[in-house]
Amino acid sequence: EVRLVESGGDLVQPGGSLRLSCVGSGFTFEDYDLSWVRQAPEKGLEWLSGIDGAGGSTRNADSVKDRFTVSRDNAKNTLYLQMNNLKPDDTDIYYCAAALGRGDGIVVLITSRDPRKNYWGQGTQVTVSS
């Protein structure tokens, strides 16, 4: 059974930092590209960051590229998102998602839920408020 389990969400003040983690199991972790996606109630999914299976290539949305950094540790089957200078607008549920990689260093961006193509975790809540 494929599982993705996020953690690290918390209540943080504006300007603060958090590091989210996502542990994968039930699949060959390094064969999969991974993304971080967020969603607030009554809002659509917003793709944030992606990384290829080897961890050598990353992509970031323009809205967060100066504040968020994606990384992975394949030895630990873990994906990370370092978030700095958090703003109230960053309040959302954050999800990690996995899709089979291309194997050529071009990051597969996971922007929607498709059970035929990708796997998703249950999400972790990030709240930015003073």
C-alpha positions in Angstrom: 0.0 0.0 0.0 1.3 3.4 -1.0 1.4 5.9 1.8 2.5 9.5 2.1 2.4 11.0 5.6 3.0 14.7 6.1 4.0 16.3 9.3 5.4 19.6 10.7 2.4 21.8 10.3 1.8 24.3 13.1 0.7 27.7 14.2 3.4 30.2 13.5 3.7 34.0 13.7 4.1 36.1 10.5 7.8 36.1 9.5 8.4 32.8 11.1 9.6 29.5 9.6 8.5 25.9 9.4 9.8 22.7 7.9 7.3 20.2 6.6 8.2 16.6 6.1 6.5 13.8 4.1 7.5 10.2 4.5 6.7 7.8 1.7 6.2 4.0 1.9 4.9 1.2 -0.3 6.7 2.4 -3.5 10.2 2.8 -4.8 10.8 6.3 -3.4 13.6 7.4 -5.7 11.6 6.5 -8.8 9.0 9.1 -8.0 9.0 12.9 -8.5 7.4 14.7 -5.6 5.5 17.9 -5.2 4.1 20.1 -2.5 0.7 21.5 -3.0 -1.6 23.5 -0.8 -5.3 24.1 -0.5 -7.5 26.3 1.7 -11.2 25.6 2.2 -13.2 26.7 -0.8 -10.1 27.3 -2.8 -8.4 25.3 -5.5 -5.2 23.5 -5.3 -2.0 25.6 -5.6 1.2 23.8 -6.7 4.2 25.1 -4.8 7.3 23.1 -5.4 8.5 20.0 -7.2 11.6 17.8 -7.1 12.8 15.0 -9.3 13.5 11.5 -8.1 17.2 11.9 -7.7 16.8 15.3 -6.0 18.9 17.1 -8.5 16.2 19.2 -10.2 13.7 21.4 -8.5 10.9 23.8 -9.6 9.1 26.4 -7.6 6.1 28.5 -8.1 6.9 32.2 -8.5 4.7 33.0 -5.5 7.0 31.2 -3.1 10.4 30.7 -4.9 12.1 33.3 -2.7 10.8 31.8 0.6 10.2 28.0 0.1 12.8 25.4 -0.6 12.1 21.8 -1.5 14.5 18.9 -0.8 14.5 15.2 -0.3 16.4 12.5 1.4 16.0 9.2 -0.5 17.8 7.2 2.2 15.0 8.2 4.6 12.2 8.2 2.0 11.4 11.7 3.1 10.5 14.9 1.3 10.9 18.3 2.9 9.6 21.8 2.5 11.5 24.6 4.3 9.3 27.6 4.5 10.7 31.0 5.6 9.2 34.4 6.1 5.7 33.0 6.4 2.7 35.2 5.7 -0.9 35.0 6.8 -1.8 34.1 3.1 0.3 30.9 3.6 -2.4 29.5 5.9 -3.5 26.3 4.2 -3.5 22.6 4.3 -0.2 21.4 2.7 -0.1 18.1 0.8 2.7 16.1 -0.6 2.1 14.2 -3.8 4.1 11.6 -5.8 4.1 10.7 -9.5 6.4 8.4 -11.5 9.3 10.4 -12.6 10.6 10.8 -16.1 14.1 9.8 -15.2 15.7 12.6 -17.2 15.9 15.4 -14.7 12.8 17.2 -15.9 10.5 17.5 -12.9 7.0 16.1 -13.2 4.7 18.7 -11.7 1.7 17.3 -9.8 -1.0 19.9 -10.0 -4.2 17.9 -9.7 -5.4 14.7 -8.1 -5.5 11.7 -10.5 -5.6 8.3 -8.8 -4.4 6.8 -12.0 -1.2 8.9 -12.1 -0.3 10.1 -8.6 -0.5 9.6 -4.9 -1.4 12.1 -2.2 -0.9 12.4 1.6 -3.6 13.4 4.0 -2.2 16.9 4.5 -0.8 19.0 7.4 -2.3 22.3 8.6 -0.2 25.4 8.5 -1.6 28.5 10.2 0.2 31.8 10.1 -1.2 34.3 12.6 -0.2 36.7 15.3 
